[in-house]
Amino acid sequence: EEYLIGAAQAIAKLNSQNITPETVRFLEKYTYHAYEYAFVRWHYRLLYACWHLKQWDMAKWAVKIMPLLWYASALLLYSKAAFRSSFRNFSFHFDGAHCGNVCWSEGRVLFLDWEKVSYRDDYTFTLVRFATSIDEEKGEISELMMDSLIDYYLSVCPDTLPHFRELAWARLLERQFSDLVLFSYIYAKKIKDARKRGLTAKVLPVSAVANIATRYRHLKSLLHLVCGRLFA
């Protein structure tokens, strides 16, 4: 718990630094606007996986996931519209902020491996990226854990921009959905690359490789939870 508190508070301190494309020039290449095109990327990755795996089990999962995809996209677009003023505020983000890149030493939190950073109009990104890495294999995070991380963050930045909690939950939905689809996409890409090199790649059931069933069940419950919070 002490480590998680330290990481959440360190992320809050990081977000409060005045790091912009004007002060750090290369950030201009890594400036992103949140949410709008996420569902297009998800859709493409599912179709890619189905085509290159040529497996019925992948096609069945794609059919199951697709209704959730559109439901999640609608919620994300709603959050963008409902909290429009918040999205006008950009901040620097450490995209590699997962547990494997955090070192706790003598009461200090150190972030390692800064090869991926960005500048986004969603100041919740780094905290949520860290949250999703706590149980990365299954991709699960409890409501209590998420709310606690947000509370620790806000204890450092109590005057943060409005709607931080709601936006963090919406961003969590986007990250979890992206990871669900991404695992099957990466697996399909590995199979395709192996075949191109003339290797005989044994195609395991995608559910065995991507832990897709567990992630799917968690995402269904998360959709209902986020929907209740956004429309509360």
C-alpha positions in Angstrom: 0.0 0.0 0.0 2.9 2.4 0.8 4.4 1.8 -2.6 1.1 2.5 -4.4 0.5 5.7 -2.4 4.0 6.8 -3.3 3.6 6.1 -7.0 0.2 7.9 -7.2 1.5 10.9 -5.4 4.7 11.0 -7.5 2.5 11.0 -10.7 0.5 14.0 -9.3 3.8 15.8 -8.8 4.9 14.9 -12.3 1.7 16.2 -13.8 2.1 19.5 -12.0 5.4 20.2 -13.7 5.3 22.8 -16.5 6.5 20.5 -19.3 5.1 21.5 -22.7 6.1 21.3 -26.4 7.5 24.8 -26.0 9.9 23.7 -23.2 10.6 20.2 -24.6 10.5 20.5 -28.4 10.2 16.8 -29.3 6.8 16.6 -27.5 5.2 18.2 -30.6 5.4 14.7 -32.3 3.7 13.0 -29.4 0.7 15.3 -28.8 -2.6 13.4 -28.6 -6.3 14.1 -28.3 -8.2 11.6 -26.3 -10.8 9.1 -27.2 -12.3 10.2 -30.6 -10.8 7.5 -32.8 -10.2 4.8 -30.3 -13.1 2.6 -31.5 -11.7 2.7 -35.1 -8.3 1.4 -33.9 -10.1 -1.3 -31.8 -12.2 -2.4 -34.8 -9.2 -2.6 -37.1 -7.2 -4.7 -34.6 -10.1 -7.2 -34.2 -10.5 -7.6 -38.0 -6.7 -8.0 -38.3 -6.7 -10.8 -35.7 -9.6 -12.6 -37.3 -8.1 -12.5 -40.8 -4.5 -13.5 -39.9 -5.3 -16.1 -37.3 -8.1 -17.7 -39.4 -9.5 -19.3 -36.3 -13.2 -19.7 -35.5 -12.6 -19.0 -31.8 -11.1 -15.6 -32.6 -14.1 -14.8 -34.9 -16.5 -15.8 -32.1 -14.7 -13.5 -29.6 -14.8 -10.7 -32.1 -18.6 -11.1 -32.4 -18.9 -11.0 -28.6 -16.6 -8.0 -28.2 -18.1 -5.9 -31.0 -21.3 -4.8 -29.1 -19.2 -3.8 -26.1 -16.9 -1.9 -28.4 -19.7 0.4 -29.6 -21.1 0.8 -26.1 -17.7 1.8 -24.7 -17.1 4.2 -27.6 -20.4 5.9 -26.9 -19.5 6.3 -23.3 -16.1 7.8 -24.1 -17.6 10.2 -26.6 -20.1 11.2 -24.0 -17.4 11.9 -21.5 -15.6 14.0 -24.1 -18.7 16.1 -24.7 -19.8 16.3 -21.0 -16.4 17.4 -19.7 -15.3 19.5 -22.7 -13.8 22.3 -20.7 -11.5 19.8 -18.9 -10.1 18.4 -22.2 -8.8 21.8 -23.2 -6.0 21.4 -20.6 -3.0 19.5 -21.8 -0.3 17.9 -19.6 2.8 15.9 -19.9 2.5 12.1 -19.4 4.8 9.2 -18.7 3.2 6.5 -20.9 5.5 3.8 -19.4 4.3 4.3 -15.8 3.7 0.7 -14.9 4.8 -1.2 -11.8 7.8 -2.7 -13.6 9.2 0.8 -14.3 8.7 2.1 -10.7 11.5 1.9 -8.1 11.0 2.7 -4.4 14.3 3.7 -2.7 14.7 5.2 0.7 11.2 6.7 0.8 11.5 8.1 -2.8 9.7 6.9 -5.9 11.8 6.8 -9.1 10.3 6.3 -12.6 12.5 4.3 -14.9 12.6 3.7 -18.7 11.4 6.9 -20.2 11.4 5.8 -23.8 7.6 6.5 -24.2 6.1 9.9 -23.2 3.3 12.0 -24.6 1.5 15.3 -24.3 -2.3 14.8 -24.0 -5.5 16.6 -23.4 -6.4 14.1 -20.7 -4.4 14.6 -17.5 -5.5 11.2 -16.0 -3.5 9.1 -18.4 -0.3 8.4 -16.4 -2.3 7.5 -13.2 -4.6 5.1 -15.1 -1.7 3.6 -17.0 -0.1 2.7 -13.7 -3.4 1.4 -12.2 -3.9 -1.1 -15.1 -0.4 -2.6 -14.5 -1.1 -3.6 -10.9 -2.6 -6.9 -12.1 -1.4 -6.8 -15.7 -2.0 -10.5 -16.5 -5.7 -10.4 -15.9 -6.2 -6.7 -16.4 -8.4 -6.3 -13.3 -8.5 -3.4 -10.9 -11.1 -3.2 -8.1 -13.3 -0.2 -7.5 -11.7 0.4 -4.1 -8.2 0.3 -5.6 -9.0 2.8 -8.3 -10.8 5.2 -6.0 -7.9 4.9 -3.5 -5.3 5.8 -6.2 -7.4 8.8 -7.3 -7.6 9.9 -3.6 -3.8 9.6 -3.2 -3.3 11.6 -6.3 -5.7 14.3 -5.2 -4.1 14.5 -1.8 -1.1 16.1 -3.6 -3.1 18.1 -6.2 -6.4 19.0 -4.4 -7.0 21.9 -6.7 -6.5 19.8 -9.9 -8.7 20.5 -12.9 -12.4 19.6 -12.6 -13.9 16.2 -13.1 -10.7 14.3 -12.5 -12.4 11.3 -10.9 -15.0 10.9 -13.7 -12.4 11.3 -16.4 -10.1 8.8 -14.7 -12.8 6.2 -14.7 -13.6 6.9 -18.4 -9.9 6.6 -19.2 -9.7 3.3 -17.3 -12.5 2.0 -19.6 -10.5 3.1 -22.7 -7.3 1.5 -21.4 -8.9 -1.8 -20.4 -10.8 -2.1 -23.7 -7.6 -1.2 -25.7 -5.7 -3.9 -23.8 -8.4 -6.5 -24.4 -8.2 -6.0 -28.1 -4.5 -5.4 -28.2 -3.5 -8.8 -26.8 -5.4 -10.7 -29.6 -3.9 -8.3 -32.2 -0.3 -8.8 -31.0 -0.8 -12.6 -31.0 -2.1 -12.5 -34.6 0.8 -10.3 -35.7 3.3 -12.7 -34.2 1.7 -15.6 -36.1 1.7 -13.6 -39.3 5.4 -12.7 -39.0 6.3 -16.3 -38.2 4.5 -17.5 -41.4 6.3 -14.8 -43.5 9.6 -16.2 -42.3 8.6 -19.7 -43.4 8.2 -20.9 -39.8 5.4 -23.3 -38.8 3.7 -21.3 -36.0 1.4 -23.4 -33.8 -1.8 -21.4 -33.4 -3.0 -21.9 -29.9 -6.6 -20.8 -29.0 -6.5 -17.1 -28.6 -8.3 -17.4 -25.2 -5.3 -19.4 -23.9 -2.8 -16.8 -25.0 -4.5 -13.5 -24.4 -6.5 -14.3 -21.2 -9.3 -12.9 -23.2 -12.2 -14.5 -21.3 -11.1 -13.0 -18.0 -10.6 -9.6 -19.5 -13.9 -9.7 -21.3 -15.8 -10.5 -18.0 -14.0 -7.7 -16.2 -14.7 -5.3 -19.0 -18.5 -6.0 -18.9 -18.6 -5.2 -15.2 -16.5 -2.1 -15.7 -18.8 -0.8 -18.5 -21.8 -0.9 -16.0 -19.7 0.7 -13.3 -18.4 3.6 -15.5 -21.8 4.1 -17.0 -23.3 4.5 -13.5 -20.6 7.0 -12.5 -20.8 9.1 -15.6 -24.6 9.4 -15.4 -24.9 9.7 -11.6 
